[in-house]
């Protein structure tokens, strides 16, 4: 991969809303070069999507996020891929990672309530062939997500005035 594409990826990973003109100025190149590079990165599946990070705690909308450790027996000749595919096809599932360590897959999903997530795990995830065990962890508060601090402490920036 050439360095222009690497530099573009580094910038848009932190701010996907930056426009092509700003990228061109920052990288000292023409807008058409940036547009072509972005198109190639998308076509090659390197850029897979553009997402907005939302602090749901500040919206008043109830949402529960859970991290589920899943232990599986891999399928002969197929490994973990088929099992992971069955899991990521559920609309509740946001993320599936193959992991090293004490479990095989990390599944991240969202629901409206703890009970809704628990029901998904017990009725859908745990009943899949080759799943031998799950452990569910609920996220209670996000302090930092994808490099972004979610809630800053109030800092009084007023200057102290003394008589």
C-alpha positions as CSV (number, residue, x, y, z in Angstrom):
1,X,0.0,0.0,0.0
2,X,1.4,3.4,-0.8
3,X,2.0,6.0,1.8
4,X,-0.8,8.4,0.6
5,X,-3.4,5.7,1.3
6,X,-1.8,4.9,4.6
7,X,-1.9,8.6,5.6
8,X,-5.6,8.9,4.4
9,X,-6.5,5.8,6.5
10,X,-4.8,7.3,9.6
11,X,-6.7,10.5,9.3
12,X,-10.2,9.1,8.5
13,X,-9.9,6.5,11.2
14,X,-10.1,9.3,13.7
15,X,-12.5,11.6,11.7
16,X,-14.6,10.0,9.0
17,X,-16.5,13.2,8.4
18,X,-13.4,15.1,7.0
19,X,-14.1,16.1,3.5
20,X,-11.9,15.5,0.4
21,X,-10.8,19.1,0.1
22,X,-9.5,19.2,3.7
23,X,-7.7,15.9,3.2
24,X,-6.1,17.2,0.1
25,X,-4.8,20.3,1.9
26,X,-3.6,18.2,4.9
27,X,-1.8,15.8,2.6
28,X,-0.5,18.3,0.1
29,X,-2.1,16.7,-2.9
30,X,-5.0,17.1,-5.4
31,X,-8.6,16.4,-4.5
32,X,-8.9,13.9,-7.4
33,X,-6.0,11.9,-6.0
34,X,-7.7,11.7,-2.6
35,X,-11.1,10.7,-4.2
36,X,-9.5,8.0,-6.3
37,X,-7.5,6.6,-3.4
38,X,-10.7,6.5,-1.2
39,X,-12.6,4.7,-4.0
40,X,-9.8,2.2,-4.4
41,X,-9.7,1.6,-0.6
42,X,-13.5,1.0,-0.6
43,X,-13.4,-1.3,-3.6
44,X,-10.6,-3.3,-2.1
45,X,-12.6,-3.8,1.1
46,X,-10.0,-1.9,3.2
47,X,-12.5,0.8,4.1
48,X,-15.5,-1.3,5.2
49,X,-17.8,1.5,6.4
50,X,-18.2,4.9,8.0
51,X,-19.7,5.0,11.5
52,X,-20.8,7.5,14.0
53,X,-19.9,7.1,17.7
54,X,-22.8,7.9,20.0
55,X,-22.7,8.3,23.8
56,X,-26.1,6.6,24.4
57,X,-25.9,7.4,28.1
58,X,-26.6,11.1,27.2
59,X,-29.6,10.4,25.0
60,X,-32.1,9.0,27.5
61,X,-32.5,6.0,25.2
62,X,-32.2,2.7,27.1
63,X,-29.5,0.4,25.6
64,X,-27.6,-2.4,27.0
65,X,-24.3,-3.6,25.5
66,X,-22.9,-7.0,26.4
67,X,-19.6,-8.7,25.7
68,X,-20.1,-12.5,25.4
69,X,-17.2,-14.9,25.5
70,X,-18.1,-18.0,23.5
71,X,-16.3,-21.3,23.6
72,X,-16.9,-23.5,20.5
73,X,-15.7,-26.8,19.0
74,X,-14.4,-25.8,15.6
75,X,-15.8,-27.7,12.6
76,X,-13.4,-30.0,10.8
77,X,-12.0,-28.4,7.6
78,X,-13.9,-25.1,8.3
79,X,-12.4,-24.0,11.6
80,X,-14.3,-21.1,13.3
81,X,-15.5,-19.3,10.2
82,X,-18.8,-21.0,9.7
83,X,-19.7,-20.7,13.4
84,X,-18.7,-17.0,13.4
85,X,-20.8,-16.4,10.3
86,X,-23.9,-18.0,11.9
87,X,-23.4,-15.7,14.9
88,X,-22.8,-12.4,13.0
89,X,-25.9,-12.9,10.9
90,X,-28.1,-12.2,13.9
91,X,-29.3,-8.6,13.8
92,X,-28.6,-8.1,17.5
93,X,-24.9,-8.9,17.0
94,X,-22.6,-5.9,16.3
95,X,-19.2,-7.5,16.5
96,X,-17.6,-11.0,16.3
97,X,-13.9,-11.5,16.9
98,X,-11.8,-14.7,16.9
99,X,-9.7,-14.6,20.0
100,X,-6.8,-16.3,21.6
101,X,-6.9,-17.4,25.3
102,X,-9.6,-19.0,27.4
103,X,-12.5,-18.6,24.8
104,X,-12.7,-18.6,21.1
105,X,-15.1,-15.9,20.0
106,X,-15.9,-12.5,21.5
107,X,-19.5,-11.4,20.5
108,X,-20.6,-7.8,21.2
109,X,-24.3,-7.1,21.0
110,X,-26.9,-4.6,22.1
111,X,-30.4,-4.9,23.4
112,X,-33.0,-2.8,25.2
113,X,-32.7,-4.6,28.5
114,X,-30.5,-7.0,30.4
115,X,-33.3,-9.6,30.1
116,X,-33.4,-9.2,26.3
117,X,-29.7,-9.8,26.0
118,X,-29.8,-12.8,28.4
119,X,-32.7,-14.3,26.4
120,X,-30.7,-13.9,23.1
121,X,-27.7,-15.7,24.7
122,X,-29.8,-18.5,26.2
123,X,-32.3,-19.0,23.3
124,X,-30.1,-18.3,20.3
125,X,-26.4,-18.3,21.0
126,X,-26.1,-21.1,23.5
127,X,-28.2,-23.4,21.4
128,X,-26.1,-23.3,18.3
129,X,-24.3,-26.4,17.2
130,X,-20.6,-26.4,18.3
131,X,-21.1,-23.8,21.1
132,X,-19.9,-25.4,24.3
133,X,-20.1,-22.4,26.7
134,X,-20.8,-18.7,27.0
135,X,-20.0,-16.0,29.6
136,X,-21.8,-12.7,29.4
137,X,-20.3,-9.4,30.6
138,X,-22.5,-6.3,30.6
139,X,-20.9,-2.9,29.9
140,X,-22.0,-0.5,32.7
141,X,-20.3,2.6,31.5
142,X,-18.0,3.5,28.6
143,X,-15.1,5.8,29.5
144,X,-13.2,5.6,26.2
145,X,-14.3,3.9,23.0
146,X,-12.3,3.6,19.8
147,X,-9.8,6.2,21.1
148,X,-12.5,8.7,22.0
149,X,-13.1,9.8,25.6
150,X,-16.9,9.4,26.1
151,X,-17.4,11.6,29.2
152,X,-15.0,14.3,30.3
153,X,-15.0,15.5,33.9
154,X,-16.1,19.1,34.3
155,X,-13.2,21.3,34.5
156,X,-13.7,24.9,35.7
157,X,-11.6,27.0,33.3
158,X,-12.5,30.4,34.9
159,X,-9.7,32.5,36.1
160,X,-9.5,33.0,39.8
161,X,-10.0,36.7,40.7
162,X,-8.8,37.9,44.1
163,X,-9.6,41.3,45.6
